[in-house]
Amino acid sequence: MLIQNATLDWIDNSPKSTEFDDIYFNTVDGVEEARYVFVEGNNINARLADNSPLVIAETGFGTGLNFLNTVHRFIQHKNTKTKLHFISAEKYPLTKRDLQRTYANWPQFNVFTEQLLAQYPIHTTGFHRITFFNGEIQLTLMLGDATDCFSKLNARVDAWYLDGFSPSRNPDMWTSALFEKIALLSTPHSTTLATFTSASKIRKSLQAVGFDIKKRPGFGLKREIIAGTFIKSTAPVIEAKPWFSLPKSARPTHVTIIGGGLSGCSTAYSLAQRGIKVTIIEKEKRLATAGSGNRQGALYAKLPVTPTKQGELHLTGFLHTINLLKQTDPTQSFWSQCGVAQLATKENEKIRQQELIDNQHYPTSLVQQKSAAELSAISGTAVSSSGLFFPDAGWVSPVDFCHALANHPNINIVQHDIKLIEHTDQQWTLTNNSSERLHCSHLVICNAELASQFEQTKHLPLKAIRGQVSLTADNADLPKLDTVVCGEGYISPAQEGIFCFGATFDLKGKQRDVTQHDHDKNLTKLADALPEFHHALLKQKAQLSGRTAFRCSTPDYMPVVGPAPVFSDYIDTYARLRKDKNWRFEGATAQHYPNLYVNSGHGSKGLITCPISAELLASMICNEPLPLPKTLIDSVNPARFIIKNLIKRAI
C-alpha cells in the first residue's frame, strides 16, 4: 500500500525529477505549452460546450498542471449542465509541501489549488476521489503503476492526455501494455488523445491498438507533436468475470431510497450532488434510529498486517469520509479529527502491530507506533499499553452526520414502512404496511438487514449483530480525554458532556433492551484500556445509560453494493460453474432487476464504508467513471454470494 514520493531537485522553484532526470514542465512557458499540447490537442474547449459529461484520463499526474489547465478552461467554457471527470495515475506523487511550492508559480490557479491541497490524499496505493465546486468537477487520482491502475478502471474515456517523462527516460509510461488498456477504455470514432512526443515508436504502438495518429506543429522549439482519434480496437475484449458485469441505463431524474441510516443518507447525498431528486423512505419518524443511531462512532480504519481487499476498501473509505466531513461540516460541530489511539492490550495484538509497522505498507502520516507514555500524553490520561496512533482519525456523531447529508434541497424525506416491491409497467411499485402504494423508476434498498425481506433480495445472506454502548456524564473528577482510545472496545472524548464507550458484539443476541450485563462487559474493556478512567468511574459509582442496536453484516464482512441480480437467472446462466469453477463463459450475461440497487451490510464500519459505497452506487446509476478499482467493485457486488455458492459446489 505504501507509495514512494517523488524526489526532486529545484530549478527556480520548478521541480525536476531525480529518478528520471527530467523536468515536469517547461520552466519558461510551461502552462501555455501544456495547454497547447493537451487541452487544445483534444479540442477540449468545444467539447465543454456540450451538455454531456466529459471524461478525461491522464497517464501521469505529476504536478497536476494538466488538471489545473483543464479545470481553468472548464470554468470558462462549460455548458451549465456539463460535468468534468478527470482521471489520472501517478506512481511517484509529489508531497503536499512540494505541490505548495510548485503552485506558488501559478497564482492564477489559486482557487483550484486550494481545494486540491485541502483534499490531497495520504499516499497509499489505490483510487482517491476528490470533488470540486459541489461535485461539478471530480478528480479520481489513482496512485500506483499506470498500466495496473488503468486495468482496474471502470470508465469510458473521451480524451486522453498521454503525459509522463520522455519515453527515453521513463519507458514504462509508453508501453504497448499500457496502450492496450487505453484502447479498451476508449470509444470508436469518439475518443481522442494528445501527447508531446512524436517518436516513431510511440506513433506505431498507438496505431497498433486502434488509434488514427496525426502530427501537429510543436510548441516553441519543439518541431512536432501528435494527436489522434480512436478508430477500432485491434484486440478482442474478454470478460474474465461476466457475472460481475454492470448494467447500463439512462441517467435518472429521480431516485427513491428505502432506509434513512448512514447508507441511505450517504446515497441520497451523492445522488443529490449530481442534481438528481431523491426521496428517502424511512419507516421511523426520524432518520438514523437503528444501527446508525449511536451518539459517537470511532472514525478510523483498523489496518491489516498485509494488504487485503477489505483493508483497501476500509482505508479508501476512511480517507473519503474525512474529505466528505470537511466539506459538510468544516467547523467540526458533529465530528472531531482528534486522532485515534489503537492500543495493544493483548500480547497477540502487540505482535500484530509490530508486524504491521515492520512490513512498512503504510506511511507514517497515516499510522505511527507509540509507547504507552507517548499515547498517554496524546490522550490526556494514562493508557495501559503501547499501540498505534492515527493522527487524521477521530470520532463522528452518526445521527448528526445523517441529518447533515440529508439536509439538501434535492432530498425529500417521507415516512413509510415498505413491505413489498414489484416491477410492472417499467416502474417500481412500493406497498407499505397500510397497503398504500408509491411508484418510482429507480430504487435503492438501504435498510440494513431488512433489505432481505423483499422477494428480489431474499437471497442476500445478511445478518444482524447486536451491540450495546454505554453512556456516562462527564464531570471534573474524571480524567481528561483528548483523543479516541480503542482496545477491545472504544471510548471517545465527551460530546456535549457525555462519554460514549463500548461496544458489545453479540452474534446471537436478540435482546433490544439495555442490560447491566453488557454495561459490565463495556466497563471491563474500558478497564483494560484506560485503568485510571475506569477506576474513577467506579469510585464515583457513576450511573450508566446506554443504547442497543443491530449491525447488519455479511459472511465475508464486506458490504453489499451494486445492482440487484435476478437470482434464478444467475443460477440458470452460470450453472456450469457447479461442475467447472474455471469455466470460461461466452454468451449473454445474467439479468439484473431494472434500476434496482442495494447498499447494505456495512456492519460496524459504516462510517468509513457507507460514503464511498454511496459514491460508487451514484456513479453506477449515472453511468460515470467508478471511484473504486474493479477488484473492490467485484468484492462488494451483490451477485458474489450466488457465484461463490456455485463455485463451492464444484470444489
C-alpha positions as CSV (number, residue, x, y, z in Angstrom):
1,M,0.0,0.0,0.0
2,L,2.9,2.3,0.6
3,I,3.7,4.8,-2.2
4,Q,7.2,6.3,-2.8
5,N,7.1,10.0,-3.2
6,A,8.9,11.8,-6.0
7,T,12.4,13.0,-5.1
8,L,13.1,16.4,-6.6
9,D,15.7,18.9,-7.5
10,W,14.6,22.5,-7.8
11,I,15.3,24.9,-10.7
12,D,14.0,28.4,-9.9
13,N,11.2,27.0,-7.8
14,S,10.3,24.5,-10.6
15,P,10.7,20.7,-9.7
16,K,12.9,18.3,-11.6
17,S,12.6,14.5,-11.0
18,T,15.8,12.9,-9.7
19,E,14.5,9.4,-10.6
20,F,14.1,10.2,-14.2
21,D,16.4,13.3,-14.6
22,D,13.7,15.2,-16.3
23,I,11.6,18.3,-15.7
24,Y,7.9,18.2,-15.0
25,F,7.1,21.2,-17.2
26,N,8.8,23.9,-19.3
27,T,10.2,26.4,-16.8
28,V,9.7,29.3,-19.3
29,D,6.2,28.9,-20.5
30,G,5.0,25.5,-19.2
31,V,1.4,26.5,-18.6
32,E,1.0,27.7,-22.2
33,E,2.8,24.6,-23.6
34,A,0.7,22.2,-21.6
35,R,-2.5,23.9,-22.6
36,Y,-1.5,23.8,-26.3
37,V,-0.4,20.1,-26.2
38,F,-3.2,18.6,-24.2
39,V,-6.2,20.9,-23.9
40,E,-6.1,22.2,-27.5
41,G,-4.8,18.9,-28.8
42,N,-8.1,17.3,-27.6
43,N,-10.3,20.2,-28.6
44,I,-11.5,20.5,-25.0
45,N,-12.9,24.0,-25.3
46,A,-15.5,23.0,-27.9
47,R,-16.4,19.7,-26.1
48,L,-17.1,21.6,-22.8
49,A,-19.9,23.4,-24.5
50,D,-21.8,20.1,-24.9
51,N,-24.3,19.0,-22.2
52,S,-22.7,15.6,-21.9
53,P,-20.3,14.9,-19.0
54,L,-16.7,15.0,-20.2
55,V,-14.3,12.2,-19.1
56,I,-10.6,13.0,-19.4
57,A,-7.8,10.5,-18.4
58,E,-4.2,11.2,-17.9
59,T,-1.2,8.8,-17.7
60,G,0.9,10.9,-15.3
61,F,-0.5,13.4,-12.8
62,G,2.9,14.9,-11.8
63,T,2.3,18.5,-10.5
64,G,-1.3,18.5,-11.6
65,L,-0.7,21.1,-14.3
66,N,-2.8,19.5,-16.9
67,F,-5.6,19.1,-14.5
68,L,-5.4,22.8,-13.4
69,N,-5.3,23.9,-17.0
70,T,-8.4,21.8,-17.8
71,V,-10.3,23.0,-14.8
72,H,-9.5,26.6,-15.7
73,R,-10.9,26.1,-19.2
74,F,-13.9,24.2,-17.7
75,I,-14.9,27.2,-15.7
76,Q,-14.5,29.5,-18.7
77,H,-16.2,27.4,-21.4
78,K,-18.5,24.8,-19.8
79,N,-22.2,24.5,-20.5
80,T,-24.3,24.9,-17.4
81,K,-25.1,21.1,-17.3
82,T,-21.6,19.9,-18.1
83,K,-19.7,17.8,-15.6
84,L,-16.0,17.1,-15.7
85,H,-14.4,13.8,-14.7
86,F,-10.6,13.9,-14.6
87,I,-8.8,10.6,-14.0
88,S,-5.1,10.5,-13.5
89,A,-2.5,7.9,-12.5
90,E,0.7,8.7,-10.6
91,K,3.3,6.2,-9.3
92,Y,5.6,8.8,-7.6
93,P,3.3,11.6,-6.3
94,L,4.7,14.9,-5.1
95,T,4.3,15.6,-1.4
96,K,1.8,18.3,-0.4
97,R,4.7,20.6,0.5
98,D,6.3,20.2,-2.9
99,L,3.0,20.9,-4.6
100,Q,2.6,24.1,-2.5
101,R,6.0,25.2,-3.6
102,T,5.2,24.5,-7.2
103,Y,1.8,26.2,-7.1
104,A,3.4,29.4,-6.0
105,N,4.4,29.7,-9.7
106,W,0.7,29.7,-10.8
107,P,-1.3,32.2,-8.7
108,Q,-4.0,32.2,-11.5
109,F,-5.0,28.7,-10.3
110,N,-5.2,29.5,-6.6
111,V,-9.0,28.8,-6.3
112,F,-8.4,25.3,-7.7
113,T,-5.1,24.5,-5.9
114,E,-6.5,25.4,-2.5
115,Q,-9.3,22.9,-3.0
116,L,-6.9,20.3,-4.3
117,L,-4.4,20.7,-1.4
118,A,-7.2,20.6,1.2
119,Q,-8.3,17.1,-0.1
120,Y,-4.9,15.8,-1.3
121,P,-4.8,12.2,-0.1
122,I,-2.4,10.4,2.1
123,H,-0.2,8.5,-0.3
124,T,-1.4,4.9,-0.3
125,T,-2.0,2.7,-3.3
126,G,-5.5,2.8,-4.9
127,F,-8.1,5.2,-6.1
128,H,-8.7,8.6,-4.4
129,R,-11.7,10.7,-5.4
130,I,-11.6,14.5,-4.9
131,T,-14.5,16.8,-5.6
132,F,-14.6,20.4,-6.6
133,F,-17.4,23.0,-6.7
134,N,-20.0,20.8,-5.1
135,G,-19.4,17.9,-7.5
136,E,-19.2,19.8,-10.8
137,I,-15.6,18.5,-11.1
138,Q,-14.4,15.2,-9.9
139,L,-10.8,14.1,-9.8
140,T,-10.0,10.4,-9.5
141,L,-6.3,10.2,-8.5
142,M,-5.0,6.7,-8.9
143,L,-1.8,6.1,-7.1
144,G,0.3,3.3,-8.5
145,D,1.7,1.9,-11.8
146,A,-0.3,3.4,-14.7
147,T,-0.8,0.1,-16.5
148,D,-2.1,-1.6,-13.3
149,C,-4.3,1.4,-12.4
150,F,-6.0,1.6,-15.8
151,S,-6.5,-2.1,-16.0
152,K,-8.7,-1.7,-12.8
153,L,-10.6,1.3,-14.0
154,N,-14.3,1.1,-15.0
155,A,-14.9,4.1,-17.2
156,R,-15.4,5.3,-20.8
157,V,-12.8,7.9,-21.6
158,D,-13.5,10.8,-24.0
159,A,-10.0,12.3,-24.2
160,W,-6.5,11.1,-23.2
161,Y,-3.6,13.1,-22.0
162,L,-0.6,10.9,-22.6
163,D,1.9,12.6,-20.3
164,G,4.9,11.4,-18.4
165,F,8.6,11.9,-18.7
166,S,10.1,11.4,-22.1
167,P,10.0,7.8,-23.5
168,S,13.7,7.5,-23.3
169,R,13.8,8.4,-19.6
170,N,10.6,6.7,-18.5
171,P,9.8,3.8,-20.9
172,D,7.3,2.2,-18.5
173,M,4.9,5.0,-19.3
174,W,4.9,4.3,-23.0
175,T,4.5,0.5,-23.3
176,S,2.2,-1.5,-25.6
177,A,0.6,-3.0,-22.5
178,L,-0.5,0.5,-21.3
179,F,-1.7,1.5,-24.7
180,E,-3.9,-1.7,-24.9
181,K,-5.5,-0.7,-21.6
182,I,-6.1,2.8,-23.0
183,A,-7.8,1.3,-26.1
184,L,-10.1,-0.9,-24.0
185,L,-11.4,2.3,-22.2
186,S,-11.9,4.2,-25.4
187,T,-14.9,4.6,-27.7
188,P,-14.5,4.2,-31.5
189,H,-14.7,7.4,-33.6
190,S,-15.1,9.5,-30.4
191,T,-12.2,9.2,-28.0
192,T,-9.2,11.4,-28.8
193,L,-5.6,11.6,-27.5
194,A,-2.8,14.1,-27.4
195,T,0.8,14.0,-26.3
196,F,4.0,16.0,-26.5
197,T,6.1,13.3,-28.1
198,S,6.3,12.4,-31.8
199,A,8.6,9.4,-31.6
200,S,8.0,6.9,-34.4
201,K,7.9,4.0,-31.9
202,I,5.1,5.7,-29.9
203,R,3.1,6.5,-33.1
204,K,3.3,2.9,-34.3
205,S,2.4,1.5,-30.9
206,L,-0.7,3.7,-30.7
207,Q,-1.7,2.8,-34.3
208,A,-1.3,-0.8,-33.4
209,V,-4.1,-0.6,-30.7
210,G,-6.5,1.2,-33.0
211,F,-5.7,5.0,-32.9
212,D,-5.5,7.1,-36.1
213,I,-2.5,9.3,-35.4
214,K,-1.7,12.7,-36.9
215,K,1.2,15.0,-36.4
216,R,0.7,18.6,-35.1
217,P,3.1,21.6,-35.1
218,G,5.0,21.6,-31.9
219,F,5.2,24.3,-29.3
220,G,8.2,26.7,-29.1
221,L,11.4,24.9,-30.1
222,K,9.7,21.5,-30.5
223,R,9.1,20.8,-34.2
224,E,6.1,18.5,-34.0
225,I,3.8,16.6,-31.6
226,I,1.0,14.1,-32.2
227,A,-2.7,13.7,-31.6
228,G,-5.2,11.1,-32.6
229,T,-8.7,9.6,-32.6
230,F,-9.6,6.0,-31.6
231,I,-11.0,4.1,-34.6
232,K,-11.3,0.5,-33.6
233,S,-9.8,-1.9,-31.1
234,T,-7.5,-4.5,-32.5
235,A,-7.7,-6.8,-29.5
236,P,-10.7,-9.0,-28.6
237,V,-12.4,-8.0,-25.3
238,I,-12.5,-10.9,-22.9
239,E,-14.6,-10.5,-19.8
240,A,-12.9,-12.6,-17.1
241,K,-15.9,-12.5,-14.7
242,P,-19.0,-11.7,-16.7
243,W,-21.2,-12.4,-13.7
244,F,-19.9,-9.1,-12.3
245,S,-20.8,-7.1,-15.4
246,L,-22.8,-3.9,-14.5
247,P,-26.0,-2.9,-16.3
248,K,-26.2,0.4,-18.1
249,S,-29.3,2.7,-18.1
250,A,-30.2,6.3,-18.8
251,R,-29.4,8.8,-16.1
252,P,-32.5,9.2,-13.9
253,T,-34.1,12.5,-12.8
254,H,-35.4,10.9,-9.6
255,V,-34.3,8.1,-7.3
256,T,-36.2,6.6,-4.3
257,I,-34.2,5.1,-1.4
258,I,-35.6,2.8,1.3
259,G,-33.8,3.4,4.6
260,G,-32.7,6.6,6.4
261,G,-29.5,5.5,8.1
262,L,-25.9,6.2,7.0
263,S,-26.2,4.0,3.9
264,G,-29.4,5.7,2.7
265,C,-28.4,9.3,3.6
266,S,-25.0,8.9,2.0
267,T,-26.5,7.5,-1.2
268,A,-29.1,10.3,-1.2
269,Y,-26.4,12.9,-0.8
270,S,-24.2,11.5,-3.6
271,L,-27.1,11.5,-6.0
272,A,-28.4,14.9,-4.9
273,Q,-25.0,16.4,-5.5
274,R,-25.4,15.3,-9.1
275,G,-28.6,17.2,-9.5
276,I,-30.9,14.2,-9.1
277,K,-34.1,14.5,-7.0
278,V,-34.1,11.9,-4.2
279,T,-36.9,10.6,-1.9
280,I,-35.8,8.8,1.3
281,I,-38.4,6.5,2.7
282,E,-37.8,5.9,6.4
283,K,-40.1,3.7,8.5
284,E,-39.4,5.6,11.7
285,K,-40.3,9.2,12.5
286,R,-36.6,10.2,12.5
287,L,-33.6,9.4,10.5
288,A,-30.8,7.2,11.9
289,T,-32.8,5.4,14.6
290,A,-31.3,1.9,14.1
291,G,-27.6,0.9,13.6
292,S,-26.7,4.5,12.7
293,G,-28.2,5.9,15.9
294,N,-25.3,6.0,18.3
295,R,-24.1,9.2,19.8
296,Q,-20.5,8.7,18.6
297,G,-18.5,6.3,16.5
298,A,-14.8,5.9,16.1
299,L,-13.6,7.1,12.7
300,Y,-10.5,5.1,11.7
301,A,-9.5,2.1,9.7
302,K,-8.1,-0.9,11.5
303,L,-5.3,-1.8,9.1
304,P,-4.4,-5.4,8.1
305,V,-0.8,-6.5,8.6
306,T,-0.6,-7.2,4.8
307,P,-2.9,-5.5,2.3
308,T,-6.3,-7.2,1.7
309,K,-9.3,-6.2,-0.3
310,Q,-11.2,-5.5,2.9
311,G,-8.3,-3.4,4.2
312,E,-8.1,-1.5,0.9
313,L,-11.8,-0.7,1.0
314,H,-11.7,0.4,4.6
315,L,-8.7,2.7,4.0
316,T,-10.1,4.2,0.8
317,G,-13.4,4.7,2.6
318,F,-11.8,6.3,5.6
319,L,-9.9,8.9,3.5
320,H,-13.1,9.6,1.5
321,T,-15.2,10.1,4.6
322,I,-12.6,12.5,6.1
323,N,-12.9,14.7,2.9
324,L,-16.7,14.5,2.9
325,L,-16.8,15.6,6.6
326,K,-14.5,18.5,5.8
327,Q,-17.0,19.6,3.2
328,T,-20.2,19.0,5.0
329,D,-19.0,20.2,8.5
330,P,-15.9,22.3,8.2
331,T,-16.2,23.6,11.7
332,Q,-16.3,20.1,13.2
333,S,-19.5,20.6,15.0
334,F,-20.5,16.9,15.0
335,W,-17.1,15.3,14.4
336,S,-13.6,15.7,15.6
337,Q,-10.3,14.9,13.9
338,C,-8.7,14.4,17.3
339,G,-6.8,11.2,16.4
340,V,-7.3,7.6,17.4
341,A,-5.1,5.5,19.7
342,Q,-5.4,1.8,19.0
343,L,-3.9,0.0,22.0
344,A,-2.2,-3.4,22.0
345,T,-3.9,-4.6,25.3
346,K,-3.1,-8.3,24.5
347,E,0.2,-9.9,23.6
348,N,-1.1,-11.2,20.2
349,E,-2.2,-7.7,19.3
350,K,1.2,-6.3,20.2
351,I,2.8,-8.8,17.9
352,R,0.4,-8.0,15.1
353,Q,1.0,-4.2,15.4
354,Q,4.8,-4.7,15.4
355,E,4.5,-6.8,12.2
356,L,2.3,-4.2,10.7
357,I,4.9,-1.5,11.3
358,D,7.8,-3.7,10.2
359,N,6.1,-4.5,6.9
360,Q,6.1,-0.8,6.1
361,H,3.0,-0.9,3.9
362,Y,1.6,2.3,5.3
363,P,3.0,5.9,5.6
364,T,3.7,7.5,8.9
365,S,1.3,10.2,8.0
366,L,-1.4,7.6,8.3
367,V,-0.3,5.5,11.3
368,Q,2.5,5.7,13.8
369,Q,3.8,3.4,16.5
370,K,3.8,4.9,20.0
371,S,4.8,3.9,23.5
372,A,2.3,3.8,26.4
373,A,3.8,7.0,27.7
374,E,3.5,8.8,24.3
375,L,-0.1,7.7,23.9
376,S,-0.9,8.8,27.5
377,A,0.4,12.2,26.7
378,I,-1.6,12.4,23.4
379,S,-4.8,11.1,25.1
380,G,-4.5,13.3,28.1
381,T,-5.0,10.3,30.5
382,A,-3.0,7.1,31.3
383,V,-3.4,4.3,28.8
384,S,-2.5,0.7,29.6
385,S,-0.2,-0.2,26.8
386,S,1.7,0.8,23.7
387,G,-0.1,0.9,20.4
388,L,-0.7,2.7,17.1
389,F,-1.8,6.3,16.6
390,F,-3.8,7.6,13.7
391,P,-3.4,11.4,13.6
392,D,-6.1,12.1,11.0
393,A,-8.7,9.9,12.6
394,G,-11.2,10.8,15.3
395,W,-14.9,10.4,16.1
396,V,-18.2,11.2,14.4
397,S,-21.8,11.5,15.6
398,P,-23.6,9.2,13.0
399,V,-27.0,10.7,13.7
400,D,-25.8,14.3,13.0
401,F,-23.9,13.1,10.0
402,C,-27.0,11.5,8.6
403,H,-29.1,14.7,9.1
404,A,-26.3,16.9,7.5
405,L,-26.2,14.6,4.4
406,A,-30.0,14.6,4.1
407,N,-30.3,18.4,4.5
408,H,-30.1,19.0,0.8
409,P,-32.5,20.9,-1.5
410,N,-32.8,17.8,-3.8
411,I,-33.7,15.4,-0.9
412,N,-37.2,14.8,0.4
413,I,-37.9,12.5,3.4
414,V,-41.2,10.6,3.9
415,Q,-42.3,8.0,6.5
416,H,-43.5,4.6,5.3
417,D,-42.9,1.0,6.3
418,I,-42.4,-0.7,2.9
419,K,-43.3,-4.4,2.9
420,L,-43.5,-5.2,-0.8
421,I,-41.8,-4.1,-4.0
422,E,-42.8,-5.1,-7.5
423,H,-41.7,-4.1,-11.0
424,T,-44.5,-3.5,-13.5
425,D,-45.0,-1.2,-16.5
426,Q,-41.4,0.0,-16.4
427,Q,-41.6,1.3,-12.8
428,W,-41.3,0.1,-9.3
429,T,-44.4,-0.1,-7.1
430,L,-43.8,0.0,-3.4
431,T,-46.5,-1.1,-1.0
432,N,-46.4,-0.1,2.7
433,N,-48.0,-1.8,5.8
434,S,-51.2,0.2,5.2
435,S,-51.5,-1.1,1.6
436,E,-50.7,2.3,0.2
437,R,-48.7,2.3,-3.0
438,L,-45.8,4.5,-4.2
439,H,-44.1,4.5,-7.5
440,C,-40.6,5.2,-8.8
441,S,-38.3,4.5,-11.8
442,H,-35.1,3.8,-9.8
443,L,-35.0,2.2,-6.4
444,V,-32.1,1.7,-3.9
445,I,-32.5,-0.6,-0.9
446,C,-30.6,0.7,2.1
447,N,-32.5,-0.7,5.1
448,A,-29.8,-2.9,6.6
449,E,-30.8,-6.5,7.4
450,L,-34.3,-5.7,6.4
451,A,-33.1,-5.5,2.8
452,S,-33.5,-9.2,2.5
453,Q,-37.3,-9.1,3.4
454,F,-38.1,-8.4,-0.3
455,E,-38.5,-11.2,-2.8
456,Q,-35.9,-9.7,-5.1
457,T,-33.2,-9.6,-2.5
458,K,-34.1,-12.5,-0.1
459,H,-31.1,-14.5,-1.3
460,L,-28.7,-12.0,0.3
461,P,-27.1,-13.5,3.4
462,L,-27.5,-10.5,5.7
463,K,-27.3,-11.0,9.4
464,A,-28.0,-8.7,12.4
465,I,-25.4,-8.5,15.2
466,R,-26.4,-7.0,18.5
467,G,-24.3,-4.3,20.1
468,Q,-24.7,-2.1,23.2
469,V,-22.8,1.1,24.0
470,S,-22.7,2.7,27.5
471,L,-23.0,6.4,28.3
472,T,-22.0,8.4,31.3
473,A,-21.9,12.1,32.1
474,D,-18.5,14.0,32.2
475,N,-17.5,15.7,35.4
476,A,-14.5,17.4,37.0
477,D,-13.4,14.2,38.8
478,L,-13.0,12.1,35.6
479,P,-9.6,12.2,33.8
480,K,-9.3,14.3,30.7
481,L,-9.6,12.5,27.4
482,D,-8.4,14.3,24.3
483,T,-8.5,11.5,21.7
484,V,-10.4,8.3,20.8
485,V,-8.9,5.3,22.5
486,C,-9.5,1.8,21.1
487,G,-8.6,-1.5,22.7
488,E,-11.1,-4.4,22.7
489,G,-13.7,-1.6,22.7
490,Y,-13.5,2.2,22.3
491,I,-14.2,5.4,24.2
492,S,-14.4,8.9,22.6
493,P,-13.8,12.3,24.1
494,A,-17.1,13.7,25.6
495,Q,-19.6,15.1,23.2
496,E,-21.9,17.7,24.9
497,G,-20.9,16.5,28.3
498,I,-21.5,12.7,27.7
499,F,-18.9,10.0,27.3
500,C,-19.8,7.1,24.9
501,F,-17.9,3.8,25.2
502,G,-18.3,0.2,24.3
503,A,-19.4,-1.7,22.3
504,T,-20.5,-5.3,22.7
505,F,-20.6,-7.7,19.8
506,D,-23.2,-10.4,20.2
507,L,-23.7,-12.6,17.2
508,K,-26.7,-14.4,18.7
509,G,-28.2,-11.6,20.8
510,K,-31.8,-10.7,20.3
511,Q,-32.4,-8.5,23.4
512,R,-33.3,-4.9,22.4
513,D,-33.2,-3.5,25.9
514,V,-30.1,-2.2,27.6
515,T,-28.7,-4.7,30.1
516,Q,-26.4,-4.4,33.1
517,H,-24.5,-7.5,31.8
518,D,-23.4,-5.6,28.7
519,H,-22.6,-2.5,30.8
520,D,-20.2,-4.7,32.7
521,K,-18.7,-6.0,29.5
522,N,-18.1,-2.5,28.4
523,L,-16.6,-1.5,31.7
524,T,-14.2,-4.5,31.6
525,K,-13.0,-3.3,28.1
526,L,-12.6,0.2,29.5
527,A,-10.5,-1.1,32.4
528,D,-8.1,-2.9,30.0
529,A,-7.5,0.3,28.0
530,L,-7.9,3.2,30.5
531,P,-7.4,1.9,34.0
532,E,-7.4,5.3,35.7
533,F,-10.6,6.4,33.9
534,H,-12.3,3.1,34.8
535,H,-11.2,3.5,38.5
536,A,-12.6,7.0,38.6
537,L,-16.0,5.8,37.2
538,L,-16.2,3.0,39.8
539,K,-15.2,5.4,42.6
540,Q,-18.0,7.7,41.7
541,K,-20.5,4.9,41.3
542,A,-21.4,6.6,38.1
543,Q,-24.8,5.9,36.6
544,L,-24.7,4.4,33.2
545,S,-27.3,4.7,30.5
546,G,-26.9,3.1,27.1
547,R,-28.3,2.1,23.7
548,T,-28.6,-1.1,21.8
549,A,-28.7,-1.6,18.1
550,F,-28.2,-4.3,15.5
551,R,-25.4,-4.0,12.9
552,C,-26.1,-5.5,9.5
553,S,-23.2,-7.7,8.4
554,T,-22.4,-10.4,5.7
555,P,-20.4,-13.7,5.9
556,D,-17.3,-12.1,4.3
557,Y,-17.7,-8.8,6.3
558,M,-17.8,-6.8,3.1
559,P,-20.8,-4.6,2.3
560,V,-23.3,-5.4,-0.5
561,V,-23.2,-2.6,-3.0
562,G,-24.5,-2.6,-6.6
563,P,-27.3,-3.8,-8.9
564,A,-29.7,-6.4,-7.7
565,P,-29.2,-9.7,-9.6
566,V,-32.1,-11.9,-10.7
567,F,-31.3,-15.0,-8.6
568,S,-33.0,-17.6,-10.7
569,D,-31.4,-16.2,-13.9
570,Y,-28.0,-16.2,-12.4
571,I,-28.4,-19.8,-11.3
572,D,-29.5,-20.9,-14.8
573,T,-27.0,-18.8,-16.7
574,Y,-23.9,-19.8,-14.7
575,A,-25.0,-23.3,-13.6
576,R,-21.9,-24.9,-15.3
577,L,-19.7,-23.3,-12.5
578,R,-21.1,-26.1,-10.3
579,K,-19.0,-28.6,-12.4
580,D,-16.1,-26.4,-13.5
581,K,-15.1,-23.4,-11.5
582,N,-12.6,-22.4,-14.2
583,W,-15.3,-22.4,-16.9
584,R,-14.8,-19.6,-19.5
585,F,-18.3,-18.2,-20.1
586,E,-19.3,-16.9,-23.5
587,G,-22.7,-15.6,-24.3
588,A,-25.3,-13.3,-22.8
589,T,-24.8,-12.3,-19.2
590,A,-27.4,-13.0,-16.5
591,Q,-30.1,-10.3,-15.8
592,H,-30.4,-7.7,-13.1
593,Y,-33.7,-6.3,-12.0
594,P,-34.3,-3.0,-13.9
595,N,-32.9,0.0,-12.0
596,L,-32.9,-1.8,-8.6
597,Y,-29.8,-1.4,-6.4
598,V,-28.6,-2.4,-2.9
599,N,-26.4,-0.7,-0.4
600,S,-26.3,-2.7,2.8
601,G,-24.2,-5.0,5.0
602,H,-21.7,-2.3,6.4
603,G,-21.5,-3.9,9.9
604,S,-19.6,-1.7,12.4
605,K,-17.7,0.0,9.6
606,G,-20.5,2.2,8.2
607,L,-18.7,5.5,8.9
608,I,-15.9,4.5,6.6
609,T,-17.7,2.3,4.0
610,C,-21.1,4.0,3.6
611,P,-20.0,7.3,2.0
612,I,-17.6,5.6,-0.5
613,S,-20.2,3.0,-1.3
614,A,-22.7,5.7,-1.9
615,E,-20.3,7.4,-4.3
616,L,-19.8,4.1,-6.1
617,L,-23.6,3.5,-6.4
618,A,-24.3,7.0,-7.6
619,S,-21.6,6.7,-10.2
620,M,-23.1,3.4,-11.4
621,I,-26.6,4.9,-11.6
622,C,-25.4,7.9,-13.6
623,N,-23.0,5.9,-15.8
624,E,-20.0,7.8,-14.6
625,P,-16.4,6.6,-14.0
626,L,-16.4,4.5,-10.9
627,P,-14.4,5.6,-7.9
628,L,-13.0,2.2,-6.9
629,P,-10.9,-0.4,-8.7
630,K,-12.6,-3.3,-10.4
631,T,-11.2,-5.7,-7.8
632,L,-13.1,-3.9,-5.0
633,I,-16.2,-3.3,-7.1
634,D,-16.4,-7.1,-7.6
635,S,-15.8,-7.7,-3.9
636,V,-18.9,-5.8,-2.9
637,N,-21.1,-6.9,-5.9
638,P,-24.5,-8.4,-4.6
639,A,-24.1,-11.3,-7.1
640,R,-20.9,-12.6,-5.4
641,F,-22.8,-14.8,-3.0
642,I,-24.6,-16.6,-5.8
643,I,-21.3,-17.2,-7.7
644,K,-19.5,-18.3,-4.5
645,N,-22.1,-20.9,-3.8
646,L,-22.0,-22.2,-7.3
647,I,-18.2,-22.5,-7.3
648,K,-18.2,-24.0,-3.8
649,R,-20.2,-27.0,-5.1
650,A,-17.6,-27.5,-7.8
651,I,-14.7,-28.0,-5.4
